[in-house]
Amino acid sequence: MTELCDLTAVELRRLIGAKQISPVELLASCEARIARVNPRLNAVTATCWDRARAEAAAAEAKVRRGEALGLLEGLPLGVKDLNETEGLRTTWGSPIYKDHVPAKDERMVAACRAAGAIVVGKTNVPEFGAGANTNNPVYGPTRNPFDTARICGGSSGGSAVALAASMLPICTGSDTGGSLRTPAAFCGIVGFRVSPGVVPTERRPLGWTNISVQGPMGRNVADAALLLAAQVRSDGADPHFHGIDPALLRPPAPADLGSLRLAVSTDLGFAIVDARIRAAFADRVKRIGGWFRECAWADPDMAEADETFEVIRAQNFLASQLENYRTRRHLLGPNIVANVEQGLGYSAVDVAKAHARQTRIFRGFQEYFRAHDVLICPAVTIPPFPIEQLYAEEVDGVRMRTYFHWLSMAYGVTLTGHPAITIPCGLEPTGTPMHLQIVGPYGGDAKVLSIALALEQAMASDPALRRPLPDLAKLAA
């Protein structure tokens, strides 16, 4: 039976505005679902139910009085545990901060609250967001809702699972090497890596680097776009902020796929991709390719993308974790230690070369998009692996360079600064969700949303392509 928490965020917000449901009822539905399935999945961590109930009651009164409502009025929200939340424990998945309770919300969270969202709790992450297995010493592992023996992806894994199991209608995420896109791919929901600066953030320690962004997640494209419209704001704290695109403040309209030149690539010309993902992706291309004006297999020039991302990523970890490494190394997990030590091994020449290579990759992408309107490729190289594995050591028999090398399909796109969204499209051979990663032109965030929406609508009528749903009864049992 469909419950309130199973409805989309857009529909829930419409029903609240029409006085057909109460925010109090909706919150109670989410609380009941979390109580049923979260013990098995471990997606939602610290919670603030008393405050949430009071805020839901206040939202209900606001609706009854006929006051102007916020964009997210009355919608329960999960906040990734890498974002600071006033009065609610924020740990970054680290024992160092296991008792940390911030005095105020960071800017993105404050913007969501200002739009009427009700923060219910935090969603689980890997330690400091490092890696794509959502597991940490504070809260333990988060499990895939389609197969609890497998990982859910990360670092926005808790958010993705909370959405997939309809525990919450909207959740926040962030992305450096695929942290929005990988868990979305593994859990059958939508994760949107926006262009740097679209969702301004004060959390990036090296403000001028473009590899880390904040962004929305949702069960479908419209829900993700709704949350994004609240996250978008004017903020001078982010050097990449260059103004607000008004198109991102409106619900997206589906693109005319028949007018677009589609490029498809299985591996972006450099990644090592599992045979099961290759086969599933080829099948999806065969099914959707005819919907476009053109469909061409074409790899961009991404030579040395692995080396480039490794150096630039290590810089960020040196900026954020070097002091912890020097003074509290015994409290850090192996991923963080590996990141810092990798960074300490680079020279200024290595850094300069990496940024020069990134510039070349970026310029090559601009040439690529002169010949194509949109790129579709996988977002991950392999299906989700057993939860006991910290990371994938090999893909298709090839040994990985680093613990994050298996994320190359996502971090290759990260280097370009182009917007990319991951949407579900049926199941892959292991019985977990298959996906498409849709990459748009530079600065084309609104275009990416419109293409994703059109594809989502076109695939909805095909049982092999529509969004799969986890077995909630099995999870509750």
Backbone torsions as a table, in degrees:
resi	resn	phi	psi	omega
1	MET	NA	133.9	178.6
2	THR	-71.6	129.8	177.0
3	GLU	-107.9	168.4	-179.4
4	LEU	-54.6	-41.9	-176.2
5	CYS	-66.8	-14.9	179.0
6	ASP	-82.1	-15.6	-179.0
7	LEU	-73.2	156.9	179.9
8	THR	-70.2	158.4	179.0
9	ALA	-62.0	-40.8	-179.9
10	VAL	-62.1	-44.0	179.1
11	GLU	-67.2	-40.9	178.7
12	LEU	-61.6	-43.3	179.3
13	ARG	-64.9	-36.6	177.4
14	ARG	-64.6	-43.9	-178.6
15	LEU	-66.4	-37.1	176.3
16	ILE	-64.4	-46.3	-179.7
17	GLY	-64.0	-31.2	179.5
18	ALA	-86.2	3.6	179.7
19	LYS	62.6	27.9	-180.0
20	GLN	-94.1	-20.8	170.9
21	ILE	-136.7	159.8	179.6
22	SER	-104.9	141.6	173.0
23	PRO	-56.1	-29.1	178.5
24	VAL	-67.0	-43.1	177.7
25	GLU	-64.0	-42.0	-179.3
26	LEU	-63.6	-45.2	179.3
27	LEU	-61.3	-40.8	178.9
28	ALA	-63.0	-37.7	177.8
29	SER	-65.0	-43.0	178.1
30	CYS	-65.0	-40.6	180.0
31	GLU	-63.1	-40.9	179.7
32	ALA	-66.4	-41.0	178.8
33	ARG	-65.0	-42.4	178.5
34	ILE	-61.0	-42.3	179.3
35	ALA	-62.3	-32.5	-176.9
36	ARG	-78.6	-43.9	-170.1
37	VAL	-112.6	-20.4	-177.2
38	ASN	-65.9	-32.6	177.5
39	PRO	-55.9	-31.7	178.6
40	ARG	-84.2	-34.4	-172.4
41	LEU	-94.9	-33.2	178.5
42	ASN	60.0	49.0	179.4
43	ALA	-93.9	-40.4	-178.7
44	VAL	-97.9	128.6	-174.1
45	THR	-107.5	-105.0	179.4
46	ALA	-66.2	137.6	-179.2
47	THR	-129.1	164.0	179.1
48	CYS	-139.9	65.7	-172.1
49	TRP	-64.4	-41.2	-178.2
50	ASP	-61.0	-46.5	178.8
51	ARG	-64.7	-41.5	-179.6
52	ALA	-61.8	-40.7	179.9
53	ARG	-64.9	-41.0	178.5
54	ALA	-63.8	-40.2	179.8
55	GLU	-70.0	-35.8	176.8
56	ALA	-64.9	-40.1	177.8
57	ALA	-65.2	-39.1	177.9
58	ALA	-65.4	-39.4	177.8
59	ALA	-65.2	-39.8	178.0
60	GLU	-61.3	-43.8	179.0
61	ALA	-64.6	-37.8	178.5
62	LYS	-61.9	-42.9	178.2
63	VAL	-63.6	-44.9	-178.3
64	ARG	-62.6	-34.1	-179.9
65	ARG	-78.3	-7.4	179.2
66	GLY	76.1	23.5	179.4
67	GLU	-75.3	161.8	175.8
68	ALA	-63.2	134.4	-176.1
69	LEU	-105.8	148.5	177.2
70	GLY	-74.5	165.3	-177.4
71	LEU	-58.9	-34.2	-178.3
72	LEU	-111.7	21.9	-171.8
73	GLU	-51.8	121.1	174.5
74	GLY	80.3	1.9	-177.9
75	LEU	-87.8	123.6	175.0
76	PRO	-64.3	138.2	-174.2
77	LEU	-127.2	135.1	169.9
78	GLY	-100.6	133.9	-177.6
79	VAL	-113.2	124.8	179.0
80	LYS	-54.8	139.2	-174.3
81	ASP	-76.8	21.4	166.6
82	LEU	-103.5	-0.7	-179.2
83	ASN	-110.5	134.5	-178.3
84	GLU	-74.5	135.8	-178.6
85	THR	-130.5	126.2	-177.5
86	GLU	-58.0	125.6	174.7
87	GLY	70.9	7.9	-177.5
88	LEU	-129.4	128.0	-172.6
89	ARG	-52.0	130.9	179.2
90	THR	-128.3	112.9	-170.1
91	THR	-111.2	-16.4	-170.7
92	TRP	55.6	20.3	-179.9
93	GLY	67.4	20.9	-174.9
94	SER	-119.1	137.5	174.8
95	PRO	-59.4	-23.7	178.7
96	ILE	-60.1	-35.0	-174.3
97	TYR	-116.7	24.8	-174.0
98	LYS	-63.0	-21.7	179.8
99	ASP	-114.3	16.8	-175.6
100	HIS	-77.9	124.5	176.2
101	VAL	-123.6	107.7	-176.6
102	PRO	-64.9	151.1	178.7
103	ALA	-83.5	-17.5	179.8
104	LYS	-151.6	162.9	174.7
105	ASP	-76.0	145.7	168.0
106	GLU	-73.5	167.7	-167.0
107	ARG	-58.7	-43.2	-177.6
108	MET	-64.3	-40.9	178.4
109	VAL	-65.7	-41.7	178.6
110	ALA	-60.7	-37.3	179.4
111	ALA	-65.3	-39.8	178.3
112	CYS	-66.8	-41.0	177.3
113	ARG	-63.3	-42.7	-179.8
114	ALA	-61.6	-27.3	178.1
115	ALA	-84.1	2.9	175.1
116	GLY	101.4	-0.6	179.7
117	ALA	-66.9	148.5	178.9
118	ILE	-109.7	109.6	179.5
119	VAL	-70.5	119.0	-179.7
120	VAL	-93.0	-40.2	-177.3
121	GLY	-179.3	-175.3	179.9
122	LYS	-97.8	154.8	177.4
123	THR	-114.3	145.5	-167.3
124	ASN	-70.4	154.1	-176.9
125	VAL	-143.0	163.2	163.9
126	PRO	-70.6	163.3	179.1
127	GLU	-55.1	119.7	-177.7
128	PHE	52.8	23.4	177.6
129	GLY	73.8	12.9	-174.9
130	ALA	-87.6	115.2	179.4
131	GLY	98.7	170.9	-176.0
132	ALA	-117.6	22.8	169.4
133	ASN	-109.9	107.9	-175.8
134	THR	-74.3	91.9	-176.5
135	ASN	-154.7	133.6	-180.0
136	ASN	-150.6	164.0	-176.2
137	PRO	-70.7	-15.2	-177.8
138	VAL	-84.1	-48.9	-173.0
139	TYR	-114.6	-14.4	-177.4
140	GLY	85.6	-167.3	-172.2
141	PRO	-86.6	148.6	169.5
142	THR	-102.3	135.8	-171.8
143	ARG	-104.4	153.2	178.7
144	ASN	-70.8	127.9	-176.6
145	PRO	-69.4	-15.2	177.8
146	PHE	-90.8	-22.2	178.5
147	ASP	-159.5	100.6	-172.2
148	THR	-69.5	-6.1	174.5
149	ALA	-83.5	-6.5	-175.9
150	ARG	-112.9	163.3	178.6
151	ILE	-73.5	160.3	177.7
152	CYS	-101.8	-3.4	-173.9
153	GLY	89.7	178.0	-179.3
154	GLY	-174.2	175.3	9.6
155	SER	-87.6	-8.7	179.0
156	SER	-85.5	40.5	-174.0
157	GLY	-68.0	-42.3	179.1
158	GLY	-61.6	-40.5	178.3
159	SER	-63.2	-45.1	-178.3
160	ALA	-62.0	-42.9	-179.0
161	VAL	-69.2	-40.9	178.1
162	ALA	-59.5	-37.2	177.7
163	LEU	-73.1	-46.4	-176.8
164	ALA	-59.6	-36.2	-179.2
165	ALA	-93.3	10.7	177.8
166	SER	56.6	34.6	173.1
167	MET	-74.7	-33.4	-179.0
168	LEU	-143.0	149.5	-178.5
169	PRO	-82.8	-24.9	178.7
170	ILE	-143.7	146.2	179.1
171	CYS	-146.2	148.9	177.9
172	THR	-88.7	160.0	176.7
173	GLY	-152.4	177.7	175.0
174	SER	-149.9	164.9	-170.5
175	ASP	-150.2	125.3	169.6
176	THR	-115.6	-63.3	179.4
177	GLY	-111.5	24.5	179.9
178	GLY	123.5	15.8	-171.0
179	SER	-68.7	-19.4	169.1
180	LEU	-89.1	-40.1	-169.7
181	ARG	-81.0	-37.9	-177.8
182	THR	-65.8	-51.7	178.4
183	PRO	-65.7	-31.8	175.2
184	ALA	-62.3	-42.3	179.1
185	ALA	-63.1	-43.9	-176.1
186	PHE	-74.7	-23.6	-173.0
187	CYS	-111.8	0.3	174.7
188	GLY	75.0	35.8	176.6
189	ILE	-128.7	-169.1	-175.9
190	VAL	-110.1	130.3	174.5
191	GLY	-130.0	127.7	-173.2
192	PHE	-116.9	110.1	171.0
193	ARG	-84.6	104.8	-179.0
194	VAL	-80.4	169.4	175.6
195	SER	-65.0	147.3	178.4
196	PRO	-54.9	132.0	178.7
197	GLY	94.5	-17.6	179.5
198	VAL	-63.3	-43.4	170.1
199	VAL	-109.1	95.4	-174.8
200	PRO	-60.4	145.2	179.7
201	THR	-141.8	142.8	172.8
202	GLU	-98.4	6.6	-173.6
203	ARG	-86.4	-18.7	-176.3
204	ARG	-74.9	116.4	-176.5
205	PRO	-67.1	-34.5	174.4
206	LEU	-104.4	90.5	-169.7
207	GLY	-61.3	-25.7	-175.7
208	TRP	-86.8	-12.6	175.4
209	THR	-75.5	152.2	-172.9
210	ASN	-108.1	5.9	-168.5
211	ILE	-82.6	-19.2	-178.3
212	SER	-109.9	129.7	178.1
213	VAL	-137.1	160.0	169.7
214	GLN	-102.9	153.6	-178.8
215	GLY	-167.8	179.5	-174.7
216	PRO	-96.0	158.3	169.5
217	MET	-131.8	151.4	178.5
218	GLY	-160.9	169.8	177.5
219	ARG	-76.0	-21.6	175.6
220	ASN	-145.3	178.0	-174.4
221	VAL	-66.1	-42.5	-178.1
222	ALA	-62.5	-38.9	178.5
223	ASP	-65.2	-43.7	177.7
224	ALA	-61.8	-40.3	179.1
225	ALA	-65.7	-35.7	178.0
226	LEU	-62.7	-47.3	178.6
227	LEU	-64.4	-41.3	179.8
228	LEU	-58.8	-39.8	-178.9
229	ALA	-60.9	-29.3	176.1
230	ALA	-81.9	-31.4	-179.0
231	GLN	-74.4	-30.8	179.7
232	VAL	-68.0	129.4	-179.0
233	ARG	-163.4	166.5	177.5
234	SER	-85.3	125.4	-174.6
235	ASP	-156.0	118.9	-178.6
236	GLY	-83.0	1.8	-178.2
237	ALA	-77.3	-15.9	-177.5
238	ASP	-107.8	116.7	-179.3
239	PRO	-61.1	-19.3	-179.3
240	HIS	-86.7	-5.0	179.7
241	PHE	-73.2	124.2	-178.9
242	HIS	-129.3	29.6	179.9
243	GLY	107.9	168.7	-175.6
244	ILE	-104.5	129.7	173.2
245	ASP	-80.8	113.4	-178.1
246	PRO	-56.8	-25.7	-179.4
247	ALA	-63.7	-26.1	-178.9
248	LEU	-80.5	-8.4	178.2
249	LEU	-93.0	-4.4	179.8
250	ARG	-113.1	154.0	174.6
251	PRO	-60.1	138.7	-178.8
252	PRO	-70.8	151.1	172.3
253	ALA	-107.5	144.9	-177.9
254	PRO	-66.0	138.4	178.5
255	ALA	-73.0	159.7	172.0
256	ASP	-85.8	95.9	-176.2
257	LEU	-60.4	-32.6	-177.6
258	GLY	-66.8	-9.2	178.7
259	SER	-100.8	0.1	-170.5
260	LEU	-105.5	143.7	174.7
261	ARG	-93.0	108.5	-176.6
262	LEU	-92.4	132.3	168.5
263	ALA	-109.7	137.7	177.4
264	VAL	-125.1	145.6	179.7
265	SER	-147.7	132.4	179.4
266	THR	-78.6	-32.9	-171.8
267	ASP	-137.2	10.7	-178.0
268	LEU	56.7	16.6	176.9
269	GLY	80.7	1.1	-177.8
270	PHE	-143.8	-19.6	-172.5
271	ALA	-85.3	154.9	174.5
272	ILE	-97.4	117.4	-171.9
273	VAL	-119.9	133.4	179.4
274	ASP	-59.8	144.0	-177.2
275	ALA	-59.9	-33.1	-179.7
276	ARG	-67.3	-39.5	177.4
277	ILE	-69.4	-40.3	177.3
278	ARG	-57.7	-46.7	-177.6
279	ALA	-66.8	-43.9	-179.9
280	ALA	-64.6	-39.1	179.7
281	PHE	-67.2	-42.6	178.4
282	ALA	-59.5	-39.3	177.3
283	ASP	-62.3	-43.3	-179.7
284	ARG	-65.6	-39.1	178.9
285	VAL	-63.4	-40.1	179.2
286	LYS	-62.3	-34.8	-177.0
287	ARG	-78.9	-35.9	-172.6
288	ILE	-104.8	-15.7	-172.8
289	GLY	-57.1	-35.6	-178.0
290	GLY	-71.9	-10.2	178.5
291	TRP	-76.0	-13.8	-175.7
292	PHE	-102.1	161.9	176.8
293	ARG	-61.1	-42.7	176.1
294	GLU	-137.8	152.6	173.5
295	CYS	-140.3	109.8	-174.8
296	ALA	-125.9	134.3	171.2
297	TRP	-77.8	119.1	-175.5
298	ALA	-154.0	122.8	178.5
299	ASP	-94.0	133.1	172.0
300	PRO	-72.4	164.5	177.2
301	ASP	-85.0	103.9	-179.8
302	MET	-125.2	36.0	178.8
303	ALA	-57.0	135.3	178.2
304	GLU	66.7	24.1	177.8
305	ALA	-64.4	-37.9	179.8
306	ASP	-59.5	-52.5	-178.6
307	GLU	-60.9	-39.0	-177.6
308	THR	-64.9	-48.6	-178.7
309	PHE	-65.1	-39.2	-179.1
310	GLU	-56.9	-43.9	-177.5
311	VAL	-70.1	-47.5	-176.3
312	ILE	-67.4	-37.8	176.9
313	ARG	-63.7	-42.9	-179.5
314	ALA	-61.7	-35.6	176.5
315	GLN	-56.5	-44.2	-178.6
316	ASN	-64.3	-38.8	178.8
317	PHE	-71.0	-32.5	174.1
318	LEU	-63.0	-40.9	-178.6
319	ALA	-67.6	-33.0	-174.5
320	SER	-98.9	-26.8	-169.8
321	GLN	-123.5	0.1	-176.5
322	LEU	-61.4	-41.0	-179.1
323	GLU	-65.6	-42.1	176.1
324	ASN	-62.4	-39.1	179.2
325	TYR	-61.9	-40.3	-177.1
326	ARG	-76.2	-32.6	-172.2
327	THR	-110.7	-23.5	-176.0
328	ARG	-138.3	41.1	-175.5
329	ARG	-59.3	-32.6	-177.7
330	HIS	-66.0	-15.6	179.0
331	LEU	-98.3	2.4	-178.7
332	LEU	-100.8	144.6	177.1
333	GLY	-79.5	170.8	-174.9
334	PRO	-63.4	-32.4	179.8
335	ASN	-64.3	-45.1	-178.9
336	ILE	-65.5	-43.8	178.5
337	VAL	-59.8	-44.2	179.9
338	ALA	-62.6	-40.3	179.7
339	ASN	-61.7	-48.2	-176.7
340	VAL	-66.0	-44.9	-178.3
341	GLU	-67.0	-33.0	174.6
342	GLN	-62.8	-44.3	179.4
343	GLY	-63.9	-38.6	179.9
344	LEU	-65.8	-20.6	-179.2
345	GLY	-83.8	-8.9	-178.6
346	TYR	-89.8	153.4	176.6
347	SER	-105.7	171.9	176.2
348	ALA	-61.6	-32.7	177.5
349	VAL	-65.1	-42.2	178.0
350	ASP	-59.4	-42.4	-178.7
351	VAL	-66.1	-44.7	179.8
352	ALA	-61.4	-42.6	179.6
353	LYS	-64.5	-38.7	-179.6
354	ALA	-63.9	-43.7	179.6
355	HIS	-68.7	-32.8	175.4
356	ALA	-66.7	-40.1	177.7
357	ARG	-65.9	-40.2	178.4
358	GLN	-61.1	-40.4	178.0
359	THR	-62.5	-41.1	178.7
360	ARG	-64.9	-42.2	178.5
361	ILE	-62.2	-43.0	178.6
362	PHE	-59.8	-47.8	-178.1
363	ARG	-66.2	-34.4	175.2
364	GLY	-63.7	-36.5	178.0
365	PHE	-65.3	-34.9	178.5
366	GLN	-65.0	-39.1	175.7
367	GLU	-64.8	-42.1	-179.7
368	TYR	-58.3	-42.5	-177.4
369	PHE	-80.4	-3.6	168.7
370	ARG	-76.5	-25.5	179.8
371	ALA	-95.6	-17.2	-176.6
372	HIS	-135.9	149.7	178.8
373	ASP	-89.9	-28.7	-176.6
374	VAL	-154.2	147.6	176.1
375	LEU	-114.8	133.6	172.9
376	ILE	-122.7	131.9	-177.9
377	CYS	-153.9	170.3	171.5
378	PRO	-67.1	156.8	174.9
379	ALA	-98.5	-21.2	178.8
380	VAL	-131.1	158.1	-174.0
381	THR	-92.8	-17.1	-174.9
382	ILE	-144.0	161.3	170.0
383	PRO	-68.8	164.4	177.7
384	PRO	-61.2	136.1	-175.2
385	PHE	-102.0	173.8	-177.4
386	PRO	-56.3	141.2	-172.6
387	ILE	-65.8	-21.3	179.2
388	GLU	-71.1	-21.8	178.2
389	GLN	-77.3	129.3	177.5
390	LEU	-68.3	-36.2	179.3
391	TYR	-158.2	171.6	178.1
392	ALA	-84.1	119.1	-178.4
393	GLU	-81.9	-24.9	177.6
394	GLU	-149.5	155.3	175.8
395	VAL	-130.4	125.3	-179.3
396	ASP	52.9	37.1	178.4
397	GLY	81.9	0.5	-179.8
398	VAL	-100.8	126.9	-180.0
399	ARG	-67.0	133.8	-179.0
400	MET	-78.5	146.2	-178.8
401	ARG	-67.9	-41.0	-176.3
402	THR	-140.3	176.3	178.8
403	TYR	-70.3	-14.3	179.4
404	PHE	-111.7	7.5	-177.6
405	HIS	-60.6	-31.9	-178.1
406	TRP	-67.7	-7.1	177.4
407	LEU	-93.9	17.0	-170.7
408	SER	-61.4	-33.0	179.8
409	MET	-63.9	-29.4	177.6
410	ALA	-85.1	-47.2	-174.3
411	TYR	-73.7	-20.2	172.8
412	GLY	-61.2	-42.7	177.4
413	VAL	-69.4	-37.1	176.9
414	THR	-51.4	-44.7	-176.3
415	LEU	-58.0	-28.9	-174.8
416	THR	-81.1	-19.3	-176.0
417	GLY	76.5	7.7	-179.9
418	HIS	-82.7	147.4	176.8
419	PRO	-70.3	144.7	-178.5
420	ALA	-148.0	136.6	179.5
421	ILE	-125.8	143.3	176.1
422	THR	-109.7	127.4	178.1
423	ILE	-125.8	150.0	-179.3
424	PRO	-78.1	152.0	175.2
425	CYS	-151.6	76.0	177.0
426	GLY	79.0	-155.0	-177.4
427	LEU	-118.6	152.0	172.2
428	GLU	-100.9	177.8	-168.5
429	PRO	-57.4	-23.3	179.8
430	THR	-81.5	-5.5	-177.9
431	GLY	89.4	7.0	173.2
432	THR	-104.2	165.1	-171.0
433	PRO	-61.9	142.4	166.6
434	MET	-94.8	165.9	-169.8
435	HIS	-153.6	168.1	168.2
436	LEU	-127.4	137.7	171.4
437	GLN	-102.4	118.9	-177.3
438	ILE	-105.8	118.1	-177.2
439	VAL	-111.8	129.3	-177.7
440	GLY	-108.1	177.8	178.6
441	PRO	-65.9	163.6	-177.6
442	TYR	-58.3	125.0	-178.8
443	GLY	77.1	5.3	-174.9
444	GLY	-92.6	49.0	-177.0
445	ASP	-61.8	-45.3	-179.9
446	ALA	-64.2	-36.5	178.6
447	LYS	-65.4	-41.8	178.5
448	VAL	-60.3	-44.5	178.6
449	LEU	-60.8	-42.7	-177.2
450	SER	-68.5	-36.9	177.1
451	ILE	-68.5	-43.2	179.0
452	ALA	-61.8	-40.5	179.4
453	LEU	-64.2	-42.9	179.6
454	ALA	-63.3	-42.3	178.4
455	LEU	-65.9	-43.7	179.3
456	GLU	-58.6	-45.2	-179.9
457	GLN	-65.5	-40.4	-179.4
458	ALA	-67.6	-34.7	-177.6
459	MET	-81.7	-15.1	-173.0
460	ALA	-64.0	-26.0	-177.7
461	SER	-86.6	-4.4	-178.1
462	ASP	-108.1	114.9	-178.7
463	PRO	-57.5	-26.8	-179.3
464	ALA	-79.7	-14.1	-174.6
465	LEU	-118.1	-20.7	-175.5
466	ARG	-69.1	166.3	-179.3
467	ARG	-61.6	125.1	177.0
468	PRO	-79.1	157.3	-179.8
469	LEU	-121.9	138.8	177.4
470	PRO	-72.7	160.6	178.8
471	ASP	-84.1	96.5	-175.3
472	LEU	-68.7	-34.1	179.3
473	ALA	-63.0	-40.7	178.3
474	LYS	-65.0	-40.1	-179.9
475	LEU	-66.0	-40.4	-179.3
476	ALA	-67.7	-35.7	-179.7
477	ALA	-67.5	NA	NA
